[in-house]
Amino acid sequence: MKLKISCQLIIFTLSATALTLSATTKNYFGFNPNQMDLSVKPSMNFYKYAVGDWIKKNPVPADKSRWGTFNQLRDKSLIDLKNIIKENENKKFKEGSIEQKVIDFYLTGMNLKKINEQGIRSIRNILKKIDNIQDKDEFIKTIAYLQLYTSSPFFNFGVAPDLKNTEIEVLYLGQGGLGLPDKSYYLDQSKHYKDIRKKYLEYITKIFNYSGENLKQAKVDAATVLKIETELAKGSKSPVELRDILKNYHPMTIEEIDDLSPAFNWIKFFSDINIKTDKINIGQPDFIKAFSSLVEYTSLTDLECYLKWNLLNSLSPYLSENFVTANFDFYAKTLSGTLKIEPRWKRVIDTENTLIGEALGQLYISKYFPPKNKKKALKIVNNLISSLKERIKNLSWMSKKTKNNAIKKLDLTSVKIGYPDKWIDYSKLTIKKDSYVKNVIRAGYFKTMRNLNKLGKPTDRSEWSMSPQTVNAYYSPTNNEIVFPAGILQPPFFNSKADDAINYGAMGSVIGHELTHGFDDQGRLFNGKGNLEKWWSNEDIKKFDDITNKLSKKYSKYEPIPGNHVDGRLTLGENIADLGGITISYNAFKSTKEFKENKKIDGFTPSQRFFLGYAQVWRSNIRRNYQLMLLKGDPHSPAQYRVNGPLTNFTPFIKAFDIKPRTPMYTPPKDRIVIW
């Protein structure tokens, strides 16, 4: 389990003729005006104005649920990794080397003929373990085996730093075991979710049928699975409720957990996975109670049926084509609206990225990440940290004592750029040429055991939670660190040839976004050492809550699909970070020579280019079903609101484009939300 604590008037003079001429006579290293839609005024919808033509000309590809900057760079990363593998696949490498493991993993994944011939033979011994369960002790032992090797039946658990003493790694136990995205998919009675449940039953039936059951029995077992998962869903918290860190932190002894959940022998379970600990953090006690009740009143036969499903569902993407197609048809087509499955090589490399990402990362970095990128990115990061410090000092709503504490936390924030200084040691991982799904199981077991072996040990703060080739970034509240993998340090986020306005508008805002997470509604609960601690005064907390409640209400009015609104509570942390990111980065940008000289490029002032650079990283098209799914569980707002939402609150933007009152992008000064 991963702990998750780890977007009218045209004021300036711009000649359409000049724009066309410019576009045909030069390369654009920062912002390409050809992606703009000049029929839309910036005061009406800045997102469409900035990237509207790109949106029109870049529909979602058949094999994608969403298409935008992140997806484009992710595809580029996959091509880069494929090229590395292809360059080396016919070479002889020492058994046990990183190259041998990466290449053999890939080759077994690409050997579709062998995968189809093997069918489910490669996991037959695991299915037999489930079929041979005779009593509750064997039931617990089998759950322990599955949790270690293949899947996460009923619940999630794992090791992470103690939230109140992050110097030490402790065990976390929480809700899980669902095949659908969250509890609403089981309990919502609207037609959309009823249709999804119907399709889910059909999918479960197919998988049981493919595993060897006759169709009649498969339908019965599918109904059993849905019934069990619905009971788990009833005891689960919603995505919004899971954001409340304090209400999801309940340290207990194993004896206390046994009292909470008497129908499941936790002492035996932890003994079976060879874990010894005095304290476990129970994320959701009510879920553990519901799980206990489920175990008590459900027959062993039905519980076995669920375990079999949990195993097959987890491994379906790595089995024969009939399993893969059924899995795609439900999770991609039904839930996300994707029309076509991605090429197999992309899926295999994605799996490697997930399971042995740093093994691939070592090969990726040596070829695709020049040291100069790290140096220039670090310079921008340091400027952003100075900018945030200046902003904190000048806040009007925060007391001096809390400001001093905030600056202390900021000074303790660590920065990681590009790739780890110390790589994961994969020497104990065995990758063979025998079976793709067996390699997946071996790599999954290695990853699980590597995590569990941290229990009770000092936290290793040098570790990364993302591989270098990942196109993303993150802030860790327990490490108080911001992390920017090499994958995101490339155009349009970061470009050594681009002007400062573009780099600060794009990458600078991303850096500012991650910095702000240290001070959003969740991050502010942690001190500079990453421990849960109240370091704000009650008065400051009230002022902060008053401001952020306004932001939550503002975003809850956005309606990307008729009748379906953004959840301002679910997306609050990300919305705070988006607003903070722009604020901090623009403040830093003002100190650059380019800003001070105020020379136009392609007809735009430096300030205007800053906001255009910001908008272009969020250009995106998305399928309706996928957007509906994200509205239920994704803490990020839809792309257009990650641009228009913060900008309507930001005075420098309103001035840069001379946004007039009574237009959608204008907010009266008294109503503009300023947090960081």
N, C-alpha and C positions, 0 to 999 in steps of 0.2 A: 504494500500500500504506500502510495506517495502522499506525504503530508502537504496539503495545499494551503499554504499561508501566503512539488515546484513539486483608425481606426476610427422703376429702376432707371439708374443712370450709369453709363460707363464714364468714370471720372477722368481717367487719363486719356491722352490722345494716342491712338494706335491705328495706324493705317493698315487696312487689310492688304493692300498691294505690297506695302513694305514687309508685312508679315510673311506673305507668300514668297517674296523675293529672298528674304532672309532664310526661310526654310529650305530653299533650293540651293543655296550657295554656301552652307556651312553645316558642320556636324554639331549637335547639341550635346554638351558634356554634363549639363545640369538639368535644365527644364526645356522640353520641346513644346513650343507654342502650338504645334499642330494637333496636340491632344485636347486643346481647349474647344469649348463650344461658345463662340462669340455671339450666338443668338440669345444666350442666357446672360442676364445682367448679374454682376457679382453681388449686388444688393438683394437679389431675389433667391439665388441658390448658388453659393460660391463653389460648392463641390461640383455641380454640373458645369458651371462656368469654367472651372480649372481643368477638369478632366472629362467633360461631357462627350467630346468627340471620340476619345479613346473608348469610353463606355459603349458608344454606338457601334464602334468597329471591332470590338473584342467580346463577342458573346461567349458564354461559358462553353468550353469544349465538351464534346459528348462524354468524355471520360472523367469529367470534373464536376463537383457540386458547387464550386466557386472558382472564379478566375480573377486574379489580380496580381499585384506586385509580389506578394509573398509566394503565390503559386508559381509565378514565372521563375523566381529565383530558386525555389525548391526544385523545379524541373531542371534548371541549369546545374544545380548541385548534384542531382542524380546522374546527369550526363557526364559531369566531371568524374564522378565516382566510377561510372561504367567504363570510361576511358582508361582509368587507372587499372581496373580489373582486366580489361581486354589487353592492355599492354603487357600484363604479367601472367595471364592464364596458362600460357604454354611453357613458362619457365619452371625450372626445378627449384623448389624452396625446401629448406630444412624442415623436417617434421616438427610441428609445434611452434613454428615461427608465425608472426602476425600475418605475413603474406599468405602462408599456407592455409591458415584458418579463414581468412577473408575470401580467398579464391575458392576453396573447397565448399564453403558454405554457399557461395553464389552458384557454383556448378551443380550442386545437388538440387538447388532450387530451380534451376533452369532445365533440369532433366525431366521434362514432363512425361516422357514415355515411361520411365522407371517409376515415377510418382503414381501414374495411372495403373501401372501393373501391380504396384504394392497395395493400392487401395487403403484399407484400414489395418492391414496386417501389421504395420509398424507400431500400432497402438493396441493391438489385440490383447497383449498381456495386461495393460492397464484396465481395459474393459472387463477382463476376467476378474481383476481385483474387486471391481464394483459388483459384478454378478455373484461373487462368492461371499459377500457380506452375510453373516449369519446372526449377528447380534449388535448391540449398540457399541460395544468396545471395538469391534471390527469396523463399524461405521465411522467412529472417531479416527481410528487409525488410517482409514482410507481418505478421509478429509485431509488429514495431515500430509499424506503422500501427495495428493492432488495439489494442495497449496504449495508444496515445495517444488513440484516438478512441472505442473501443466496449467493450472487455472486457479480461480479464487471462488470456490463454492461457498455460498451463504454469507461470507463476511470477508473483509480485507484486514490484513495485518502487516506490520513491517516495523523497521527500526529507524528512528530519526532523533535529532537532538531534543532533549527535554525542554519544553517551552519556558520553564522557569529556571532552568539551569542548563544552558545550551553547551556547556563544556562536556557533557556526558550524553551518550546515546541510550535511549530507552525504547521500550516496545509500545506500539500503538495498535489498537484494535477498534475497528469501526464497521459501519454498515456496508453492505455490498451484496453480491450474489444475483444481481438483476441482469437480464438480457436486453432490456429496453433502457433508454437513456436515464430516466429518473422516475420517481413514483407517480408523477402526473400521467404518464403513459399507461399506467394500469388502472388509475382511479378516475380520470377525466371521462365524463359520459357524453361528451360532444361527438358528433359523427366522425370527425377527423381521427380521433383517438380510438374510437370503436373500430374503424376501418383498419387502423394500424394493428390493433390486437388480433383482428381476423387474419391479417396477412402474417402476423407473427406465429399464430397457430399453424398456418399452412407451412411456414418455414420449418418450424420444429418437427412437424409431421414428416416433411421431406428428409430431414437429417436422420431421424430415427429409422425411416424406411431405407435410406441408403446404408445405414449401419447394419442392416440385416433383418429388421423387424418387418412383419407383413403390414400392409397398409392399415388394417383394422386396429391392430395393436398400437401402431404408430400414432394414430389419432387419439386413442385413449391416453397414451403416455404424454402426448402434447398437451392435452387438457389438464393432466396432473401437474405438469411443469408450470403452466400458466397459473394454476391455482396456488401453488407453493410460492411462486414469485410475487403474486398479488399480496399474499400474507406478509412477505418480506417488505414489500412496498408500503404497506399500511403502517409498519413500524419504523419506516425510514423518515429522515428529515428531508425537506425540500432544498434545492440549491441555495435559496436565499437564507434558510435557517443554518445551513452549513457554513455560511460566511461569518457567523458569530463565533469567534475563536474561543471566548471565555465560556460559552455554553457548550463547547465541544471539547472541553479539557477536564477529564475526571480521573485523576490517578487513583488506582485501586490495587489491592493485593489480589493474588489469584483466589484466595479464600473468599474475599469480598465479591469477586466475580462469580464464583460458584454459588454464593447466596443469591446473587442477582439472577442467575441463570441455572437453576438446579437440575434441569433436564439434560444438560450437556456437561460432561465431565471435563472441565478446562484443565485441571491438573494433569489428567491423562493426555489431553491434546498437546499441551506444551512439552510433556515428557516425550511424546511420540516424535516431535520435531526437534527434540534435544535442546530445549530452551529452559534455562533456569534464571528466574528473575524475581525480585521481591515486589516490583511495582510495574503496573501496566496502565497506560492511559486509555481509558474507554471513551471513545469519541461520542457515542450515542447510547447511553444506558438503556433507553426505551427500546431501541432496536435489539439489543442483546436480550432483553426480556421477551420481546416478540419472537425472536429466534428460538429461545428456550421453549416457549409455548408451542411453537410449530413442531419442534422435535418431539415434544411430549405427546402431541395429539395426532401426529401423522404416522402412518404405517411405515415400517422399514422398507417395504417394497416401493412405496411412493418416494421415499427419501433416496433410495437407490436410483430410481428413475431420474430424479433431479440431478444427481451426481453424474450420471451418464450423459445427460444433456449438457451440463456445464462443461464437461470434458470435450465432447464433440463440437460444441459451439466455439470453444476457445481455439481448437485446432483445425477447424474447417478450412480456413484460408491456406493451410499448408498440406492439405490432403489432395485426393484426386479431383479431377475437374468438376465432377458432379457436386461435390461438397463446396468447392470454391464458387461455382456459379450460383448455388442456392444461397450461400452467404452473401454474395454480392447483390443478388436480386432483392434481398430483404434490407440489408444495412445500407447499401448505396442507392439502389433504385427506389425502394419504398420510403425509407426514412429521409434520404437526401435528394432524391430526384435525379441522380446520376444515370445517364443513359447507357453508357458503355464502360466496360471494365478496362482499367489501365493495362498497358503492355506488361507482360509477366516480369521482364527485367526490372521495371520500376518497383513492382511490388516486392520482389526479392531483396533489392537493395534497401527499400524502406524497412523491411524486416530486420536486415542486418543493422541498419541505423538504430533501430529500437533496442536490439539485444546486445550488439557489440559495437556500438557507435564510436567509441574511442579507438578501436582497432582500425576501423575505416579512417577515422580522423587523423591518425598518425601518417597515413599515406596521403591523405588529402592536403594536409598542411604543407608537407614538403614540396608540393607542386603548385599549389594555388593561392598561397597566402604570403606575399612578400613582407618582410619586416617593416618596411616603410609605412605600410598601412596601420600597423600597430602603434607606431610612434605618433602619427598624425591624429589617429582616433583618441589616443591618450591625452593629447593636447586639448582637444575639444572637451573631453571629459573633465579635465582639471578646470577649464574655463567655466563649465556648467556648475561644478561644485562651488566655485567662487561666486557665481551668480546666485545660486540658491542661498548661500550664506548671507549675501547682501539683501536678498528678498526677506529672509527671516528677520534680520536686524531691523528692517523698516516696516514690518507688519504692524498695522494699527489695532488689530483685534487681539493680539497675544501679549500676555504679561512678560515683563523682563526676565523673571525667573525661568519661565517655560521656554522663552527664546534662548537663554543660555544653555538649557538642557538640550534643546533642539540642535544648537550649533555643536555641542559636544558629541551628539550622536552623528551628525554629519561628518565631523572630523574623524570619527572612527569607522566610517563607511569605507570598505575596501573595494577595489576595482579589479576586474579580471577581463582581459581583452584577448581575443583570438583563439587561444588554446591553452590547455593546462600546462603548468610547469612540470607536473609529475603525472604520467599516464597510468591508467589502470593496468595492473599486471594480469595478463590473460594466460599465464603459464599453466594454470590449473584447469583451463578450459580445453576440452578435447573436441575437435571437429573432424568428422570422418567423411568418407565418400559413400557411405552405405545408404543414407536416407535423409531426405530434407526435413521431414517432421521430427526425426530423431535429433537432428542438429538443432532445430528450434527448441526442443525439450532440453537438450544439454545446455544450450546457451541461456535458456530461461532459468534452469536450475542454478547455473553458475551465478547469474545475476541475483537470484533470490538469496543464495547462501552468502554471497559477498555482502549483501545488506544485513542479513541476520547475524553474521559474524562480528558486526560492529557493536552488538549489544553489550552495554556496560563499559565500553571503551571510550577514551577521550574523542571528542569530535574532530575529525580531520577537515579543517577548513580550507584545505587546498583543493578539495574535490570539486568537480563541476557537475551540475545537474543536466547539462545539455552537451551534446557532442559539438566539436568545432564547426562541422559542416551544416549545422542547424541554422535556418533562416529565422531567427528569433532573438529575444533577449529576455533577461529576467532579473528580478530583485528577490533576494532571500532575506526574510525578516529575522530568521534565527541566526544567520551568518552576518547580517547587516552588510550585504555586498550587492553590487551591481555587476552583471555579467553580460558581455557582448561577444558571442561566438564569431569566428571568421566569416561564417555564412551570411551574416547580415551586413558585414563591413564591405559592401560593394554597391554599385549603382542600382537603383536610384537613392538608396539610403546614404551611401558614403562614396564619394568620388574624388580622388586626389586631383583631378583635372577641373573640377567644377568650382564655381565661385563660392565664397563663404556663405552667401545668402541661401544657396541650395543645401549645402552641407549642414548648416545650422537649422534650417527649416525642416530638413528630413532627419538626418542622424542626430542632430542636436536635440530635436524634440523627442526622439526615442530615448536618448540618454536622460534627458530631463524627466521623461515619463517614468523611467525606472527609479531615478532618484526620488521622485515624488512618492513612489510606493512606500518608501520608508516613513512617510508622514501622512498616508491616507487613513481611512477609517480603521483599517486593520494594522497597517505598519506602525501607526503612532502608539500602539499598545506595547511595542517592544522598545527596549532601551538600546544604547549603543553597542552593547555586548550581545544583543539578540535575545535577551530574556524578557519574558512578560513582566512588566513593571509599570505602575502608575507614576508617570513622571510629569504629568500635566496637572495644573490646578483645576479644581471643580469649575471655576468660572471660565477658564479657557476651554474646557471640554464642552460646556454649554454653548459657548459662542461658536465653536467649531461645528457642533451638531446643528445649530440653527442655520449656519451657512450651507452645510452639506445637505440638509433636508430640502433646501431650496433647489439645489442641483438635482437631487433625486426626483423632485416633483417636475422639474423642467424636462428631464429625459423621459419620464413616464408619459408625457404628452405626445412623444414621437410615435408615429404609427406607420412602420415600414410596409405592413400589409394591412389592408382594411380590416378593422376589427381586432387587430393584434398589435399591441403596444410594446414598446421597450419597457422592461421592468427596472425602474430607477433605483430600486434597492439592490437588486442583483448586480447591476452594472456600476454601482456607486464608486467602488475603489478604482476601477479603470477610468471612469469619467473624471474623477479627481486627478488622476495621473495624466490624462490627456490635457486637461486644462493647465495643470502645473508644468507639464513638459513644454508646452508652447510658451508659457510665461517665462520660465527659467531660461530657455534657449534664446528667446528674443532679447531678453535682458543681457545675455552674454554676447549676442550678435552685435548689440549696440556699441560694444567696445572695439569692434574690428575696424580696420582702415577702410574697408569697402563701405561699411555703413556710413562712416563719417564723411567720406568723399561723395556719397550719394549719386554716383553715376549710373545712368540707365544701361541695361543690357537688353537687347531685343525689345526696347520700348518700355521696359518695366524698371521701376525704382528698386533699390536693394530690399526695401521692406516688402514691396509687392512680390518680389521673387522669393523671399523667405516664405510667405504664405502659399505661394504656388508650389514651392518645393515640398512644403508640408502636405498639401492636398494630394500630390501625385503619388505618394507612397501608399495612400488608402484607396486608390482607384480600384474598383472591383465590380464584378457582376456576380450574382448569386441566384441559385435556383430557389423557387418558392418553398418547397418542402424543407430544404436545408435551412433556410432562414427561419421557418417556423420552429424547427428543432433548436436552433441557436437561441431564439427568443426565450425558450423555456429554461435553458441551462448554461448558456455561455455568459460569463461575466463581462464580456466586451459588447459595446453597442455596435449596431450595424455601421458599415464603413462611412456612409454619408453623414451620419451623426457624429462620428469621430472627427470629422472636419467641421461641419457647420455648427455643431453643439458648442465646442469651446470657443470658436471664433466669434459667435454672437455675443459672448461675454467679454471679448478682449478688445480694449480700447485702441491699441496700436493697429489692429486690423481694420477697425471701423474708420480710423483716420487714414490709413494707407489707401483705401479704396473709396474714401469719402462716402461711406454708407449713410444714406439719408433716413430720417425718422419715417415711421409707418411703412417700412419695408421688412420682409422676413428676417434679413440678416442684421437688423438693427435692434439693439436693446437699450432703453434709456439708461443714462449713467447711474441713476439710483438703484436700478434693478440688476446691474451687471454683477455677476458673482466672482469675487476675488478671494481665493483661499491662500495659495502660496505664491 
